[in-house]
């Protein structure tokens, strides 16, 4: 079974070594609101709260939301005024 948002927040908070009351104070909500988020009674907190929680706990919002990490697509670069996909460029040392 997958962890809930509240469980991931609680685990990060405990790992960070702060109390629920301290986290609530730092993000500007009541301890009751923070408790409701962690216990799942507020299953869909505002994005601004999730962002604030992540900043205080030193984690990404993606980690709290349990989003997979996806590699960005290769960038395109200009080479001799022509747009060339990065995957087509070869290091001189590889020749």
C-alpha positions as CSV (number, residue, x, y, z in Angstrom):
1,X,0.0,0.0,0.0
2,X,1.2,3.5,-0.9
3,X,2.0,6.0,1.8
4,X,-0.3,9.0,2.1
5,X,0.8,12.6,1.8
6,X,0.4,13.0,5.5
7,X,2.6,10.0,6.3
8,X,5.3,11.3,4.0
9,X,5.1,14.7,5.7
10,X,5.3,13.1,9.1
11,X,8.3,10.9,8.2
12,X,10.1,13.9,6.7
13,X,9.3,16.1,9.8
14,X,10.5,13.4,12.2
15,X,13.7,12.9,10.2
16,X,14.2,16.7,10.2
17,X,13.8,16.6,14.0
18,X,11.0,19.1,14.6
19,X,7.7,18.8,16.3
20,X,4.3,19.1,14.6
21,X,3.7,22.4,16.5
22,X,7.0,23.8,15.3
23,X,6.3,22.9,11.6
24,X,2.9,24.4,12.0
25,X,4.3,27.6,13.4
26,X,6.9,27.9,10.6
27,X,4.4,27.5,7.8
28,X,1.8,29.7,9.5
29,X,-1.0,27.3,10.3
30,X,-2.5,26.0,13.6
31,X,-1.2,22.8,15.2
32,X,-4.7,21.4,14.6
33,X,-4.4,22.1,10.9
34,X,-1.0,20.5,10.7
35,X,-2.3,17.5,12.6
36,X,-5.3,17.2,10.2
37,X,-2.8,17.2,7.2
38,X,-0.6,14.5,8.7
39,X,-3.5,12.3,9.7
40,X,-5.3,12.6,6.4
41,X,-8.3,14.5,7.7
42,X,-7.2,17.2,5.2
43,X,-6.4,14.9,2.3
44,X,-5.8,17.7,-0.3
45,X,-4.0,20.6,1.3
46,X,-3.3,23.8,-0.7
47,X,-0.3,23.7,-3.0
48,X,1.1,26.7,-1.1
49,X,1.1,24.7,2.1
50,X,2.8,21.7,0.5
51,X,5.4,24.0,-0.9
52,X,6.0,25.7,2.5
53,X,6.2,22.3,4.3
54,X,8.8,21.1,1.7
55,X,10.9,24.2,2.1
56,X,10.9,23.9,5.9
57,X,11.7,20.2,5.8
58,X,14.4,20.5,3.1
59,X,12.6,18.1,0.7
60,X,11.1,18.6,-2.7
61,X,7.4,18.9,-3.3
62,X,7.8,16.0,-5.7
63,X,9.0,13.8,-2.8
64,X,6.1,14.8,-0.6
65,X,3.6,14.2,-3.4
66,X,5.4,10.9,-4.3
67,X,5.9,11.9,-7.9
68,X,8.4,9.8,-9.9
69,X,11.6,11.6,-11.0
70,X,11.7,11.9,-14.7
71,X,14.8,12.8,-16.7
72,X,14.3,15.9,-18.9
73,X,14.4,15.4,-22.6
74,X,17.8,16.1,-24.3
75,X,18.3,19.8,-25.0
76,X,18.9,21.2,-28.4
77,X,21.9,23.5,-28.9
78,X,23.0,25.8,-31.6
79,X,26.1,24.6,-33.4
80,X,27.5,26.8,-36.3
81,X,24.2,28.6,-36.4
82,X,22.2,25.3,-37.0
83,X,19.9,23.8,-34.4
84,X,21.2,20.4,-33.6
85,X,19.8,17.9,-31.1
86,X,22.2,17.4,-28.3
87,X,22.1,13.6,-28.9
88,X,23.8,14.2,-32.3
89,X,26.8,16.0,-30.8
90,X,30.0,14.0,-30.2
91,X,32.9,14.9,-28.0
92,X,36.1,15.5,-29.9
93,X,37.8,12.8,-27.7
94,X,35.4,10.2,-29.0
95,X,36.6,10.6,-32.6
